[in-house]
Amino acid sequence: MLEQRSFRDILGRFTTGVVLITAQTEQGPVGMAVNSFTSVSLDPPLVALCAAETSTTWPAIRETGSFAVTILGDRHGDLCRLFSTKGAERFTGREWSTTRDGHPIPADGLGWLDCRITTIHQAGDHELVVAEATEGAVTEQIGPLVFHAGRLTELATV
C-alpha cells in the first residue's frame, strides 16, 4: 500500500486553484480555504469539493445546506493562509460583500458562486460534497492563486 507521505508528495505535484468556501450561519460567518474543488457538470451546473473529517468549520457550513465559493487571485495569499489557520479571526480587516443567499464573499475575488448542497459521500477521511450552483459572477481579471508542492504560488506570464 502506498505510504501516506509519498501519496501526499506525489499529489502535491498536481497544481490546483484555491477557493474560499463561506457560509452565513446562525452563529455568524464561517469559512475555510479549499484546493480540492472542481466543476462537475454544466447541466445542471454542479461543483464538488472535499472537506476533511477533522475540519471544525465544515460541520457548520454543511448544516446550513448551502455556501458560497470565491475563486482566489494571486493577491489573496494572506487571505488563504488566514482561512487555513485554526481559530483565526477570519472576517475582520477587509471588505466583504454578501451574495443573494446571504453568504459572505471577499469583495475582490476573481469570481463567486452561490451553491446548494445536493449530495455528500463519505470518502476515506473526507466528505465528497456535490453542490448545485444557483448564481454567480466573474468579478476580477487578475491572475489566479495556485497551490503546488505544498505552497501557494502564482502563474508566470509567458
N, C-alpha and C positions, 0 to 999 in steps of 0.2 A: 504494500500500500504506500502511496505517495506521502511523504512526510509533510506535515502542515507548513513548516517554514519554507520548504522547497516549493510547495504549491503556491504559497503567497509570493515568493520571489519570482516565479515564472509568470503568474498572472499580473504582477506589478509591471511587467514589460508591455502590457496592453494599455495603451493610453486611453483615458476616459475624460469626459467632461465632468463638471461639478455643478450640482444644483442645491438649492435650499428647499427643504420641504417644511412648510409652515402651516399652522392652523390657529384659529381663534377658539379657545376653549372657555368653559365657564370660569376657570381659574385664571384666565389671561392667555396671552400669546405664547406658543411653544414652537420650536423649530429645531431642525438638525441638518447638517451638511451630508450629502449623499453623492457618491460617484457610481453607484450601481443603479443607473437609471437608463431607460431606453424606450423608444417608441415601439409599439406592438402592432397596431392596426390603424388604417386610415378610415375604415368603415366597419364599425363605429370607431371614432378616434380614441384609441386606448394607449396607455403608457404603463410601464412596470418599474418597480423599484424593489430593492431588498433592504429589509430592516433587521438588524441584529436582535436576537432574543435578549441580549444584555442591555439594550438601549433603555434608558429611563425616560426618554422623550417619546418614542414611538407609541407606547400604550395610550398616551393622552391624545395623540393625533388619530390613532386608529379608532378611539372611542367617538370622535366627532363624526366619523363616516366620510369625511371629505378633507381636502387640504389644497394648498397652493404649491406650485412648483415655480421656482425662479431660476433661470439659467444664469450662471455667474460669468462675469467677464474678467479679463486679465487684471483689472484694478481691484478685484474682490478677494485677494489672497488673505488679507487680515480678517475680513468678514467670514470667510470659510473657516479659518483657524478658530475664530471666536465661537462659531456654531459647532465646532468639533471638540470644544472644551467643556467637560462636565462641570455643572454648577455655575457657569459664566452668566453674567447679566447680558443677554443676547439682544435685547430690543431697545437699548438706550444708546445715545450718542450718534445717531444717524437718522436720516429722513426715511420714513416708511409710508407706503401707500396701502390701500385696502382694496381687495378685489370685490366684485359684486356679491360674492358669497361671504364677505366679511373677514377673509384671511389676510394677515399682514404680508406685504412683499416689499423688498427694498425698492426705493424709488428709482434706482439706477441700474436695475438688472437688464440683461440682454433681451429677455422675453419672459412671459409668465403664462401659466395655465391654472385654471380652477379645475379640480378633479374630484370625482365622486368614486369612492372605493366600490368595486364590483365583486372582486374575488380575492381571498387571501389563502395561500397554500403554505403549509409547513414545508420548509426546505432546509434540512440539516439544522444548523444553529441560527437560521434566519427565517423570516417570513417573506415570501414572494408575494408582492402586492400588485394586483392589476386594477387600474382605475380608468374611468372614462373621463376624458377632458370635455368640460362643458362650456368653457370660454377661455379666451387667452389673447395675447397680443405680442408682437415684436415691439420692443421699446428702445433699444440702443443698438448702435452699429460699431461696437468696439470688438477687439479680439477676445476669444474665449479663454476661460481659466481651465487648465487641464491638469490632470493628475497622472504622473508617470513615475515608476520606480520608487514609490513611497514619498514623492514630493509634489508640491504644486509647482507648475511651470507655465510658461507662455509659449505660444507657437511663434516660430520665426517666419517673417515675411520673406518669400523667395522671389 
